[in-house]
Structures are given as C-alpha cells and as structure tokens.
C-alpha cells in the first residue's frame, strides 16, 4: 500500500470491519488516502456509495490535504446524505 508494505488483504479486512488496523492505518486514515489520490469513480468502485457515505464525516473532510478537496468532498458528503 502506497508508502508501506501492507498487504491488500489487511486493508480489505479493515474496511470489512474484521480488523482495527492495517499497519498503522485505521479505517479513517485508509479512507483519506484514496480521497486524495484516486478519481471519484475509482473510489466508488472500491468501496461503494453506502460505505463512502458512512466514512465521509466532517472530521475526514477536514483532514484532507487541500482546500479544494475539502470543498469538493464537503459537497459530496451533503449530496450523499440527502440521497441515502
């Protein structure tokens, strides 16, 4: 995974709720990485809208690296909450 030697199976287990951490990453910190790196459609393919809606909290949005990403995902969070 990105900068560390973390097996993809451990990452999947974190998102499935089967483990707390993959390496030093929590579910929240694992979720932030693709938000900052991948296209929206790739993230949907990886996690699905329901999981994204559950994880895309104000705390996560505020931890995103750039103001532009924070604005984009704040909007996405609002739309998903209204939709779901």
FENCORFEN-V572734 format. One record per residue. N is the residue number from 0. RES is the residue in one small letter. SS is DSSP state (A for helix, B for strand, O for the rest). PHI is phi in radians with two decimals (none if undefined). Layout:
BEGIN
((N	RES	SS	PHI) (N	RES	SS	PHI))
END
This chain:
BEGIN
((0	x	O	none) (1	x	O	0.52) (2	x	O	-1.59) (3	x	O	-2.24) (4	x	O	-1.54) (5	x	O	-2.01) (6	x	O	-1.07) (7	x	A	-1.00) (8	x	A	-1.10) (9	x	A	-1.18) (10	x	A	-1.10) (11	x	A	-1.03) (12	x	A	-1.10) (13	x	A	-1.12) (14	x	A	-1.19) (15	x	A	-1.48) (16	x	O	1.44) (17	x	O	-1.55) (18	x	O	-2.54) (19	x	O	-1.41) (20	x	O	-2.39) (21	x	B	-2.10) (22	x	O	1.10) (23	x	O	-1.70) (24	x	B	-1.52) (25	x	O	-1.64) (26	x	A	-1.03) (27	x	A	-1.09) (28	x	A	-1.24) (29	x	A	-1.15) (30	x	A	-1.19) (31	x	A	-1.12) (32	x	A	-1.00) (33	x	A	-1.18) (34	x	A	-1.03) (35	x	A	-1.56) (36	x	A	-2.15) (37	x	O	-1.84) (38	x	O	-1.25) (39	x	A	-0.99) (40	x	A	-1.20) (41	x	A	-1.17) (42	x	A	-1.10) (43	x	A	-1.05) (44	x	A	-1.06) (45	x	A	-1.27) (46	x	A	-2.04) (47	x	O	1.46) (48	x	A	-1.14) (49	x	A	-1.11) (50	x	A	-1.13) (51	x	A	-1.05) (52	x	A	-1.03) (53	x	A	-1.20) (54	x	A	-1.59) (55	x	O	-1.46) (56	x	O	-1.52) (57	x	A	-1.04) (58	x	A	-1.06) (59	x	A	-1.13) (60	x	A	-1.01) (61	x	A	-1.19) (62	x	A	-1.55) (63	x	O	-1.15) (64	x	O	-1.10) (65	x	O	-2.02) (66	x	A	-1.02) (67	x	A	-1.11) (68	x	A	-1.10) (69	x	A	-1.06) (70	x	A	-1.10) (71	x	A	-1.07) (72	x	A	-1.37) (73	x	A	-1.14) (74	x	A	-1.10) (75	x	A	-1.05) (76	x	A	-1.04) (77	x	A	-1.09) (78	x	A	-1.15) (79	x	A	-1.13) (80	x	A	-1.09) (81	x	A	-1.23) (82	x	A	-1.32) (83	x	O	-1.69))
END
